[in-house]
Amino acid sequence: MIYPETVALARTLATLPKQPYRDTGKALDLIAHRLGLPRLASNANDPLRVFLTHARH
């Protein structure tokens, strides 16, 4: 089974620019924008935030 949201998120993560979105918050804002969402939930333990923090810095 393929979940369209997962595909959209994977595509967005794969195409994040290196600069100027090195900041995790800005990267999350860009992801939300590309997914057509007003924002993503802000939780320090969120798996996406943790991934971006470790993968982008």
Backbone bond lengths (Angstrom), bond angles and torsions (degrees), N, CA, C in turn:
res aa  C-N    CA-C-N  psi(-1)  N-CA   C-N-CA  omega(-1)  CA-C   N-CA-C  phi
1 M - - - 1.431 - - 1.529 107.96 -
2 I 1.292 115.95 134.48 1.463 122.20 178.68 1.520 108.28 -108.95
3 Y 1.330 114.90 130.18 1.452 120.66 176.63 1.523 108.68 -100.26
4 P 1.331 117.77 118.88 1.468 120.70 -177.44 1.525 113.18 -56.80
5 E 1.327 117.53 -34.91 1.465 120.15 179.95 1.524 111.04 -65.82
6 T 1.328 116.42 -36.86 1.462 120.75 179.17 1.514 110.62 -67.69
7 V 1.315 116.59 -40.67 1.465 121.09 178.00 1.524 109.82 -64.29
8 A 1.321 116.95 -44.17 1.469 120.65 179.57 1.522 110.73 -63.27
9 L 1.322 117.59 -41.94 1.461 120.78 178.75 1.526 110.75 -65.36
10 A 1.316 117.59 -44.64 1.467 120.85 179.13 1.527 110.79 -61.25
11 R 1.305 117.39 -42.57 1.467 121.19 178.56 1.521 110.56 -63.02
12 T 1.317 116.66 -41.82 1.460 121.17 179.89 1.525 111.08 -65.49
13 L 1.333 117.12 -43.99 1.460 120.27 178.68 1.521 111.58 -63.18
14 A 1.318 116.49 -37.93 1.462 120.40 -178.40 1.520 112.47 -69.58
15 T 1.312 117.14 -22.31 1.466 119.95 -176.07 1.529 113.44 -111.10
16 L 1.334 117.51 14.24 1.473 118.96 176.92 1.520 109.32 -64.02
17 P 1.313 116.92 133.44 1.468 118.91 176.44 1.520 111.03 -69.84
18 K 1.296 115.89 151.45 1.474 120.19 179.24 1.526 110.83 -71.20
19 Q 1.297 117.08 -38.53 1.459 122.72 -179.55 1.513 108.21 -131.72
20 P 1.264 123.58 146.65 1.457 128.47 0.47 1.530 112.78 -92.70
21 Y 1.311 118.09 21.38 1.466 121.09 -173.36 1.524 113.18 -95.36
22 R 1.325 117.19 38.61 1.464 119.96 176.37 1.526 111.14 -73.04
23 D 1.305 117.12 -22.08 1.450 121.69 177.39 1.530 109.21 -74.02
24 T 1.324 117.05 130.59 1.462 121.47 -176.73 1.521 111.90 -60.25
25 G 1.327 117.32 -43.01 1.464 120.52 179.46 1.516 112.36 -60.98
26 K 1.334 116.34 -41.84 1.466 120.15 178.70 1.515 110.46 -68.01
27 A 1.326 117.49 -37.68 1.466 120.74 177.54 1.525 110.16 -63.50
28 L 1.333 117.37 -41.96 1.463 120.74 177.89 1.519 111.38 -64.50
29 D 1.331 117.10 -38.75 1.463 120.68 176.42 1.525 110.87 -62.61
30 L 1.325 116.95 -42.59 1.457 120.94 179.04 1.526 110.58 -64.58
31 I 1.325 116.99 -42.63 1.469 120.74 178.55 1.520 110.05 -61.12
32 A 1.326 117.17 -46.66 1.464 121.00 178.47 1.520 110.64 -57.99
33 H 1.326 116.21 -44.99 1.463 120.61 179.52 1.527 111.25 -60.44
34 R 1.336 116.93 -46.84 1.461 120.87 -179.11 1.526 112.49 -66.15
35 L 1.330 116.62 -27.81 1.464 120.24 178.54 1.525 112.02 -87.73
36 G 1.336 116.08 -2.27 1.462 120.06 179.00 1.516 113.40 77.02
37 L 1.334 116.16 27.45 1.458 121.28 179.63 1.521 109.52 -108.64
38 P 1.336 117.74 149.16 1.462 118.54 178.48 1.527 111.97 -66.24
39 R 1.330 117.06 -35.33 1.465 122.25 176.69 1.520 108.10 -168.60
40 L 1.329 115.20 167.75 1.454 121.16 173.50 1.519 108.51 -104.82
41 A 1.306 116.94 150.31 1.461 120.70 179.22 1.521 109.82 -59.69
42 S 1.313 115.16 137.87 1.453 120.51 -178.37 1.521 109.33 -101.48
43 N 1.316 115.99 105.61 1.457 122.04 179.15 1.521 106.98 -140.54
44 A 1.309 117.09 126.77 1.466 120.98 -176.47 1.526 112.44 -60.56
45 N 1.322 118.18 -25.55 1.460 122.01 -178.88 1.523 113.36 -97.29
46 D 1.315 117.71 5.23 1.457 121.68 179.64 1.534 109.39 -62.14
47 P 1.327 118.57 130.16 1.464 120.77 -178.04 1.526 113.84 -56.02
48 L 1.321 118.21 -37.42 1.459 120.17 179.74 1.530 110.37 -67.15
49 R 1.320 117.39 -43.88 1.467 121.24 178.42 1.531 110.50 -63.00
50 V 1.324 117.10 -42.32 1.464 121.07 179.18 1.523 109.66 -62.81
51 F 1.329 116.91 -45.05 1.471 120.38 178.87 1.514 111.00 -59.87
52 L 1.325 116.96 -48.48 1.461 120.14 -178.47 1.525 111.52 -64.05
53 T 1.321 116.98 -38.01 1.455 120.07 179.55 1.528 111.19 -62.64
54 H 1.325 115.79 -42.79 1.476 119.18 -177.92 1.508 112.96 -81.81
55 A 1.309 118.30 -32.54 1.467 121.31 -175.82 1.523 112.92 -84.47
56 R 1.311 117.99 -25.18 1.455 120.13 -172.01 1.521 113.27 -102.50
57 H 1.327 118.83 -11.21 1.477 120.12 -176.99 1.497 110.33 -114.95
